[in-house]
Amino acid sequence: MADADGETHDAGGELLVWPWTGILATATDDDDATADAVSTLAFHAQQHFAGVPTTALQEAAARRRSRPPPPLLGAPLRQELGRAPGRHVAPRPLPRRREEGVAAAQPRVRGVRLARRDDLRGGDGVVVGRFLREAGGAARSAEDVERDEGRVAAKLANIAGECERRAQEMEPIYAKLHQLEKQLEQRKALESTIRQMNMNLQAGGSLGNEDYEHIYSIMVCLRTIVDEEKEMMVDSCAEIMKRLRTNSDELEEYRQELIKGFEITANTIIGIKRMGELDGRPFHLACKRKHREDDPGGKAAMLISYWQEELKNPSWHPFKIIQVDGEDKEVVDEDDPKLRQLCKDYGDSVCNAVKAAMAELNKYNPRGRHTMNELWNFREGRKAMTKEVVKYISDQLKTNSSQSDN
């Protein structure tokens, strides 16, 4: 126990009772001073030491002849010791009694100190430990408590920042809501006025100058509302288009990653097709018919190479514009001289293969006219959707996994 005016000690490495709890005791030399000690502690309890509610504790003597322990006063000190845990706090000095023969016998008030682990276990008296345990005290170091409070403070700061951010996001929404409510009220008022005028006309009444002026003001107001709604629609459409472009770009990136993971093959349901590349099968069949005895394979290879290069020629543009459902559409011109000559020499199948490759180049790479890889559904002969590609890969992985397990 330390005097109120005694030297302070560093409790940084000790285990203290949490929540912070102070202990105030009186020192008495005989049993007659017990009543004065109790009165002293009661006085301090009424003073609310350092603004904190205090509790007077006193343990009854176990035996009549045994000397009772000194009365104690417990005080939660979290508020005033939160800044510097472990320091001593001096209570207010008691007013000295000027009564004759009493001043000398008055018990001396000792200082306040923080409750430690020994106090929690028993300490200066069983009553102190019992009080601390019932109050939910636990032995902890000041550093642990400071770290916990720091974490709590950081969480609270994050929550406060999130609330502030949400509030800022909601401000324009509330403003727009207020604007819409105002427009709705204006529209209801105008509709009510128009209904009243219609009723007057149906009753056989006529419109005066004031009514015409009123109608003009209504038209101006309606025009303003329509313009505002039109502006809102334009802004909304622009935002939607922006999001669509962003989503389209992201989806295209995902498709390119999927394309990198596929092999170029036509032997699967989903695979990679080189758009703008000639299908060699019609050329080989045509050359077998026309050059049966004169190296049909070599002739077919040379013919495919020639037309593949011809497709890349930017000066050759065998297209025309036609109307489809009221819209212009660019298609391959079947009357192009080169195509007509190819059809005459090798047949419709070879000419159709060239037209199909030319249409693909015009769709996927009209400027560069270079072949491009595309995810393709070979079973249905169309471009494969991203979701069906992902499903196909997942099914293949499950199949391979089950085969490896067997």
QUICORNOR-V13696 format. One line per field, one symbol per residue. phi: phi as a letter, one per 40 degrees, with the letter a starting at -180 (. if undefined). psi: psi as a letter, one per 30 degrees, with the letter a starting at -180 (. if undefined). A space follows every 10 residues. Layout:
phi: ???
psi: ???
//
This chain:
phi: .bccccccbc bccccbcbcd bcbbbbbbba cccccccccc cccccccfdf gbcbbcbacc ccbccccccc cbbcacbccc bccacgccbc cccccccccc gbdccccccc ccbccbcccc cigcidcccc cccccgcaca cccccccccc cccccccccc cccccccccc dccccccccc cccccccccc cccccccccc cccgcbcccc cccccccccc cccccccccc cccccccccc cccccccccc cccccccccc ccccabcbcb abbccgcccc cccccccccc bcbbfccccc cccccccccc ccccccbcba bbcbfgbcbc bcccccdccc cccccbhccc cccccccccc ccccacccfb cbcacbcccb gacccccccc cccccccccc cccccc
psi: kklegakllj gefljlkklk klkklkkkfl fffeeeeeee eeeeeffikg gkklkkkkkk kelefkkklk kljkkkgeef gfeikflkkk lkkkkkkgkk geeefkkkkl lklkkaeeee fdbfleeeee eeeegglkjl leeeeeeeee eeeeeeeeee eeeeeeeeef efeeeeeeee eeeeeeeeee eeeeeeeeee efggllkaee eeeeeeeeee eeeeeeeeee eeeeeeeeee eeeeeeeeee eeeeeeeeef flljlgglek akkjkgkkjf eeeeeeeeee hegiieeeee eeeeeefeee efjffjiill klkjhgkkkk lkjfgkeeee eeeeefleee eeeeeeeeee efeeifefhk kkkkkkjfef hlkkleefee eeeeeeeeee eeeee.
//
